[in-house]
Amino acid sequence: CGTIANLNKDEQAFRSTMDELNIMMSDRVMPTKLRLRLRSFFLSNKVAQSRARHMRVIDAMSPGLKREVTLQINRRWIQNVSLLESLLHEAELGGHRSKIHAFIVGVAMGLETTCHAQDDVF
């Protein structure tokens, strides 16, 4: 019990999810191959689960803070798209009231993390 108390919230939530997954797979008598795929999926997406929890915190913010924080956490992705990177630079020169800044913030707020299993077809 002392070890669990020392884990950070993300690790506690992850272990709780894995425990729930194991119980579900046992209760539903899932085949071994599927159990392995499910465990692999959740282990591979540990960071995405943490980001989903972060988004719940952001959702509780005021609209202005939400825009500012969302732009900041997605800045790295925006800078990887040359068009958006140049628009971001232009928006920062023009200030927070510019239409370009509003556009970039809108793009940042529209970004979502999604997870897919290796065998998913889409």
Backbone as numpy.savetxt, mean C-alpha at the origin, in Angstrom:
# Nx Ny Nz CAx CAy CAz Cx Cy Cz
4.46 -14.49 25.08 3.63 -13.29 25.08 4.50 -12.03 25.08
5.65 -12.07 25.81 6.55 -10.92 25.84 7.13 -10.60 24.49
7.40 -11.63 23.69 7.95 -11.42 22.35 6.94 -10.70 21.48
5.68 -11.11 21.51 4.64 -10.49 20.69 4.47 -9.02 21.08
4.57 -8.70 22.36 4.41 -7.32 22.82 5.49 -6.42 22.26
6.65 -6.97 21.94 7.76 -6.17 21.42 7.70 -5.96 19.91
6.83 -6.63 19.21 6.73 -6.47 17.76 6.05 -5.16 17.42
6.40 -4.57 16.27 5.70 -3.36 15.87 4.29 -3.73 15.39
3.46 -2.73 15.24 2.05 -2.96 14.88 1.91 -3.69 13.55
2.73 -3.35 12.56 2.65 -4.01 11.26 2.96 -5.50 11.38
3.98 -5.82 12.15 4.35 -7.23 12.33 3.27 -7.98 13.10
2.69 -7.34 14.10 1.59 -7.96 14.85 0.40 -8.25 13.93
0.05 -7.26 13.10 -1.08 -7.43 12.18 -0.78 -8.53 11.17
0.45 -8.58 10.67 0.82 -9.60 9.71 0.72 -11.00 10.33
1.25 -11.15 11.53 1.18 -12.46 12.20 -0.25 -12.86 12.50
-1.07 -11.89 12.87 -2.48 -12.17 13.12 -3.17 -12.65 11.84
-2.87 -11.98 10.72 -3.44 -12.39 9.43 -2.99 -13.80 9.07
-1.72 -14.09 9.28 -1.21 -15.44 8.96 -1.86 -16.49 9.86
-2.08 -16.16 11.13 -2.77 -17.09 12.03 -4.19 -17.35 11.54
-4.89 -16.28 11.16 -6.25 -16.42 10.64 -6.27 -17.25 9.36
-5.29 -17.02 8.50 -5.17 -17.79 7.26 -4.98 -19.27 7.56
-4.09 -19.59 8.48 -3.83 -20.99 8.84 -5.08 -21.66 9.41
-5.80 -20.94 10.25 -7.05 -21.49 10.82 -8.06 -21.74 9.71
-8.23 -20.77 8.80 -9.18 -20.93 7.71 -8.82 -22.13 6.84
-7.54 -22.25 6.49 -7.11 -23.36 5.62 -7.34 -24.70 6.30
-7.12 -24.75 7.60 -7.35 -25.99 8.35 -8.84 -26.30 8.44
-9.63 -25.29 8.80 -11.09 -25.48 8.92 -11.70 -25.92 7.60
-11.21 -25.38 6.51 -11.77 -25.67 5.18 -11.08 -26.84 4.50
-10.14 -27.47 5.18 -9.41 -28.64 4.68 -8.89 -28.39 3.26
-8.13 -27.34 3.13 -7.58 -26.99 1.82 -6.39 -27.87 1.50
-6.21 -28.17 0.20 -5.09 -29.03 -0.19 -3.74 -28.34 0.05
-2.72 -29.13 0.26 -1.39 -28.64 0.60 -0.86 -27.65 -0.43
-1.05 -27.96 -1.71 -0.53 -27.08 -2.77 -1.16 -25.68 -2.68
-2.46 -25.62 -2.43 -3.14 -24.34 -2.30 -2.67 -23.62 -1.03
-2.48 -24.36 0.05 -1.99 -23.75 1.29 -0.64 -23.08 1.07
0.24 -23.76 0.35 1.56 -23.19 0.07 1.45 -21.93 -0.77
0.57 -21.95 -1.78 0.38 -20.75 -2.62 -0.16 -19.59 -1.80
-1.12 -19.87 -0.92 -1.70 -18.80 -0.10 -0.67 -18.21 0.85
0.09 -19.05 1.51 1.13 -18.54 2.42 2.16 -17.71 1.65
2.54 -18.20 0.48 3.50 -17.48 -0.35 2.96 -16.10 -0.74
1.69 -16.06 -1.12 1.06 -14.80 -1.51 1.12 -13.79 -0.36
0.70 -14.21 0.84 0.68 -13.28 1.97 2.09 -12.87 2.39
3.04 -13.79 2.33 4.42 -13.44 2.66 4.99 -12.45 1.66
4.68 -12.65 0.38 5.18 -11.77 -0.68 4.57 -10.38 -0.62
3.40 -10.27 -0.03 2.69 -8.99 -0.03 2.62 -8.34 1.34
3.57 -8.67 2.17 3.63 -8.12 3.52 3.73 -6.59 3.48
4.53 -6.04 2.60 4.69 -4.58 2.49 3.40 -3.93 2.01
2.72 -4.56 1.06 1.46 -4.01 0.55 0.41 -3.96 1.65
0.40 -4.95 2.52 -0.55 -4.96 3.63 -0.24 -3.81 4.60
1.04 -3.55 4.81 1.43 -2.43 5.66 0.98 -1.11 5.04
1.15 -0.98 3.74 0.73 0.25 3.05 -0.78 0.44 3.12
-1.52 -0.65 3.07 -2.99 -0.54 3.20 -3.36 0.01 4.58
-2.64 -0.41 5.61 -2.90 0.13 6.95 -2.53 1.62 6.99
-1.45 1.99 6.32 -1.06 3.41 6.27 -2.15 4.24 5.58
-2.76 3.68 4.56 -3.82 4.41 3.83 -5.02 4.67 4.75
-5.30 3.78 5.67 -6.40 4.03 6.61 -6.08 5.23 7.50
-4.82 5.41 7.85 -4.41 6.58 8.64 -4.57 7.84 7.80
-4.13 7.77 6.55 -4.23 8.93 5.66 -5.69 9.31 5.43
-6.56 8.32 5.32 -7.99 8.60 5.12 -8.59 9.40 6.29
-7.98 9.33 7.46 -8.48 10.06 8.62 -7.99 11.51 8.66
-7.14 11.91 7.73 -6.57 13.25 7.71 -7.52 14.25 7.06
-7.24 15.52 7.30 -7.98 16.58 6.63 -7.66 16.52 5.13
-8.53 17.06 4.27 -8.26 17.00 2.83 -6.91 17.59 2.43
-6.53 18.72 3.02 -5.25 19.34 2.67 -4.06 18.47 3.07
-4.09 17.95 4.29 -3.00 17.06 4.73 -2.98 15.78 3.91
-4.16 15.28 3.60 -4.24 14.05 2.80 -3.56 14.24 1.44
-3.83 15.39 0.78 -3.20 15.67 -0.51 -1.69 15.78 -0.37
-1.24 16.52 0.64 0.19 16.73 0.84 0.92 15.42 1.14
0.37 14.62 2.03 1.01 13.35 2.41 0.98 12.36 1.24
-0.14 12.29 0.55 -0.25 11.37 -0.59 0.75 11.72 -1.68
0.91 13.00 -1.97 1.91 13.42 -2.96 3.31 13.03 -2.49
3.58 13.25 -1.21 4.92 12.94 -0.69 5.22 11.44 -0.76
4.28 10.59 -0.38 4.58 9.16 -0.38 4.61 8.56 -1.78
3.99 9.24 -2.75 3.99 8.74 -4.13 4.99 9.47 -5.03
5.73 10.39 -4.46 6.69 11.20 -5.23 7.66 10.32 -6.02
8.17 9.27 -5.40 9.14 8.39 -6.06 8.55 7.79 -7.34
7.28 7.39 -7.29 6.65 6.78 -8.48 6.39 7.84 -9.55
5.97 9.01 -9.13 5.70 10.09 -10.07 6.99 10.50 -10.78
8.09 10.52 -10.06 9.37 10.90 -10.65 9.91 9.85 -11.62
9.36 8.65 -11.60 9.78 7.61 -12.54 9.07 7.70 -13.88
8.09 8.59 -14.00 7.38 8.81 -15.27 7.80 10.20 -15.76
8.54 10.24 -16.86 9.17 11.51 -17.27 8.17 12.65 -17.43
7.01 12.40 -18.02 6.02 13.47 -18.18 5.58 13.99 -16.82
5.26 13.08 -15.90 4.81 13.50 -14.58 5.93 14.18 -13.79
7.15 13.71 -13.98 8.28 14.33 -13.29 8.44 15.78 -13.72
8.36 16.04 -15.02 8.50 17.43 -15.48 7.31 18.28 -15.03
6.11 17.69 -15.02 4.95 18.44 -14.52 5.08 18.73 -13.02
5.60 17.76 -12.27 5.81 17.97 -10.84 6.79 19.12 -10.61
7.87 19.13 -11.36 8.86 20.20 -11.24 8.21 21.55 -11.55
7.44 21.58 -12.62 6.75 22.82 -13.02 5.74 23.25 -11.95
5.04 22.27 -11.39 4.04 22.56 -10.35 4.71 23.13 -9.10
5.86 22.60 -8.76 6.55 23.08 -7.57 7.05 24.51 -7.77
7.37 24.87 -8.98 7.76 26.24 -9.27 6.55 27.17 -9.20
5.39 26.66 -9.63 4.17 27.47 -9.68 3.44 27.56 -8.36
3.77 26.74 -7.41 3.11 26.77 -6.10 1.93 25.83 -6.02
1.40 25.72 -4.79 0.33 24.76 -4.51 -1.03 25.15 -5.09
-1.17 26.34 -5.58 -2.47 26.76 -6.11 -2.58 26.57 -7.63
-1.51 26.10 -8.24 -1.55 25.96 -9.70 -2.38 24.75 -10.12
-2.90 24.82 -11.32 -3.70 23.70 -11.88 -2.82 22.48 -12.11
-1.57 22.70 -12.45 -0.65 21.58 -12.67 -0.42 20.84 -11.35
-0.27 21.58 -10.27 -0.09 20.96 -8.96 -1.33 20.14 -8.61
-2.51 20.69 -8.86 -3.76 19.96 -8.58 -3.82 18.68 -9.40
-3.37 18.74 -10.64 -3.36 17.55 -11.50 -2.43 16.48 -10.93
-1.21 16.88 -10.57 -0.23 15.93 -10.03 -0.75 15.31 -8.73
-1.36 16.12 -7.87 -1.92 15.60 -6.62 -3.04 14.60 -6.94
-3.86 14.92 -7.95 -4.93 14.01 -8.36 -4.38 12.67 -8.84
-3.28 12.71 -9.59 -2.63 11.48 -10.04 -2.12 10.70 -8.83
-1.46 11.40 -7.92 -0.91 10.74 -6.72 -2.01 10.09 -5.90
-3.14 10.78 -5.77 -4.24 10.24 -4.98 -4.92 9.06 -5.67
-4.76 8.98 -6.99 -5.37 7.87 -7.73 -4.52 6.61 -7.76
-3.26 6.70 -7.32 -2.39 5.53 -7.33 -2.83 4.54 -6.25
-2.85 3.28 -6.59 -3.23 2.23 -5.66 -2.24 1.09 -5.73
-2.06 0.44 -4.62 -1.25 -0.77 -4.57 -2.17 -1.96 -4.75
-1.87 -2.80 -5.72 -2.64 -4.03 -5.88 -1.68 -5.21 -5.89
-2.18 -6.32 -5.45 -1.36 -7.53 -5.37 -2.01 -8.63 -6.20
-1.18 -9.36 -6.90 -1.65 -10.47 -7.70 -0.77 -11.69 -7.44
-1.39 -12.84 -7.38 -0.63 -14.08 -7.24 0.09 -14.33 -8.55
1.16 -15.10 -8.51 1.95 -15.36 -9.70 1.14 -16.02 -10.81
0.17 -16.82 -10.46 -0.61 -17.54 -11.46 -1.83 -16.75 -11.97
-2.07 -15.55 -11.40 -3.23 -14.77 -11.83 -3.12 -14.39 -13.29
-4.25 -14.45 -13.96 -4.33 -14.03 -15.36 -5.24 -12.81 -15.40
-4.77 -11.74 -16.04 -5.60 -10.53 -16.13 -5.36 -9.83 -17.41
